[in-house]
Amino acid sequence: MPGTVLLIAASPTGKARMVDAASVLPVLAAVPPAILSGTETANVVELADPLEPQAVLTRLRAAAAAPGPLTVFVTGQLHLDRKQRLPHLALARTTPATVRYTGLPWHWIREELRLRPAGATTLVLDLHAEHEVWEQLHTVPFDCGRNNAVHGRIAPPPARREVAAPSYMKAVATVLRSGYRPAMAELHRQVLARLGAELAADILFSTHTPDSGDPHDAISAAVREGRYAEADELAARWEQAASRAHGPASEDALHWSEVRADLAMFAGDAVRSCRTWLTVAGARLGAGQPADAPAVEAAVDRAHHQWGAIKDTARARELGTALAELRLRVPGRREGALDHVQQHLRQLQTS
């Protein structure tokens, strides 16, 4: 089965730039796709200094939906947004004051990859952290998702007015250009041997995915084979068990509700997916989570996305009213999201 490779190299223009991320792309591009992926054939998607978070999300979502192994190479720099103190990958237009709206929230990457089976996704990271992120990383673990293998490093911020080089990723590319792809853990060790003391202050990653037996694996397999009803039935059993054990508003139960919302999307049932995401968002708000919490915003954004795919006018009107009420509380990060709902709802009501 062919693999998929996503190359993301992003850093701001101007004074906010800490690393020359895009300089690694010519070196990576010289590596044959099959070597980058570790499969016989591979599709490669390259994002060089992207401008818009939504554009990166679209490419990431498409890569996550592809069958077969996925390898995501990420080179760039991390900043905290001033409101929620969450790490973001800085993009070309990112400044310290606009991180929340111009950077890519790191949890978007984790969310898009969460339904992929264990062992199917590898992240290779060469990141530099802005001062506040660097301090936070020593108390808050950097979460890349439980099903993903992660290899690489996060480096401290460079000296003032200095632009660092993505030396870890360039070393990865140099090893791979030999035409041989060792196991990722071995590749990581070879890079460490090449760079030596240069990485002494860095936070290093070389983690493996958990073994089989995870229900997500069985669900992912059923989705790949088009057995959507079976996948939903399995997720529903886990949702009910979590609800009985921890309560319907518990994080475990809501996780399985979110899985079922995604499964409805895969099955082409936009009505059920939208309704489930609206329910999840309402449950999170009802449990006291703030309107700008990442999980709340993600639920409302996904409900909004699925609502736009509903063909039945009556159902779209019904769910659009609920979505508009929710958007008043959760405007999200996309400018004009509430206006879009209200305008489309008016069109539906006159049709």
ABEGO torsion letter per residue (X at the ends): XBBBBBBBBBBBBEAABABBAAAAAAAAAABBAAAAAGBABBBBBBBBGBABAAAAAAAAAAAAABBEBBBBBBBEBBBBBAAAGBBBBBBAABBAAAAAAABBBAAAAAAAAAABBBGABBBBBBBBBBAAAAAAAAABBBBAEAABBBBEBBBBBBBBGBBBBBAAAAAAAAAAAAGBBBBAAAAAAAAAAAAEAAAAABBBBBBBBBBBGBAAAAAAAAAAAGBAAAAAAAAAAAAAAAAAAAEAABAAAAAAAAAAAAAAAAAGBAAAAAAAAAAAAAAAAAAGBBAABAAAAAAAAAAAAAAAABABAAAAAAAAAAAAAAAAABAEABBGAAAAAAAAAAAAAAX
